[in-house]
Amino acid sequence: MLRPLAVAASLALAVLAMGCAGSSPHADNVAQETLDADYNNCQSRALVSTALIKSAGEAEDKQQEILDTCMQERGYSVK
């Protein structure tokens, strides 16, 4: 009885983890270390800037907006 429930829960967790795992950013003409540093800096800025937003969905949307703007300011573009 518990075994099917455990299997279903494990599968659901695996699917959720795969859906949440994003790919790392990539740039054709920039060293990966530079890109990672820029991305981490922008991500940190986004998290700090939205720390007081209570709604998780609203915070995530604003974080993505700040991250995109920050990366564009550094000369990156979205493909």
Summary of the structure (lengths in Angstrom):
residues: 79
radius of gyration: 17.3
end to end distance: 48.0
largest distance: 56.1
contacts: 162
relative contact order: 0.11
helix: 70%
strand: 0%
